[in-house]
Amino acid sequence: MRKSSDRKTKGERRKANGSFKIVSCLLPFALCLLLFAAEGFAQPPSPYAVERLSGQKAPDFTLKDINGNTVSLSSFKGKVVLLNFWATWCPPCRAEIPSMNKLNQLLKNKGLVILAVSTDRAIVDVKDFLKNNPVNFAVVVDYNLSVSRSLYKVFMVPTTFLIDKRGIVVEKYFGEQDWTEPEMIKEIEALL
């Protein structure tokens, strides 16, 4: 016979399961944060540094896409831009790609541009990943992290900035998002 102290009540089991769910949800984000910090071999920007971009003009940059073509943020002037920083090794980054494809398909003809900035070190890794996971939006590579770290103060991936037609950062999203949620679509459509 078990002692009463060895038995867990339903409430205790529910609390333990809830704690497990929280930890299992936060673990991928923490992993991406740690891996992104290690990827740069330098101290990542402070999480508070990214806050200074809110309401400010989005810093312009020029990077090469996976085909070697030059892409500048300023070339999308007058469009709403969803600027996504990601990496092929990041599980939450990979998980949000299908919903980004759907969002792009839904809103690209209304003036939305999705620009994904890979923080991978080698373009071949990005090309290989995209062969098996095609996207319908532009992908550029920030192999030395000069845009993600220096300009946008990205401290974890995925991090996404919503930039309005005037080029102002109006919203920031940290971690994986479902870009097809009605509230998300409504928020973006309001800027188009």
Secondary structure, 3 states (H helix, E strand, C coil): CCCHHHCCCHHHHHHHHHHHHHHHHHHHHHHHHHHHHHHHCCCCCCCCHHHHHCCCECCCCEEEECCCCEEEHHHHCCCEEEEEEECCCCHHHHHHHHHHHHHHHHHHHHCEEEEEEECCCCHHHHHHHHHHCCCCCEEEECCCCHHHHHHCCCCCCCEEEEECCCCEEEEEEECCCCCCCHHHHHHHHCCC
